[in-house]
Amino acid sequence: MMRKLRDRGDGNGYTATCLLMYDAGPSGAVSILADEIPADLGAPQFMDRMITAILDAAPASFHRTVRERRRGRLLLEE
């Protein structure tokens, strides 16, 4: 179902979808079950698609640091 909600190029649907699975222990501690999530529904692909959509929609003069980092010109520590 998560995959069906995505835009298939016709302008209908969401830019990206993400599935999060967790396990809540008796103490209330929460563990993310990353190994149970298919790669195409995980958080990394979701963030990549959302950042790409924002950069595609924004003027080239906006978000310069992000654009440079994506091109590999800046390290995250800078």
Order of alpha helices (4+ residues) and beta strands (2+ residues): beta-beta-alpha-alpha
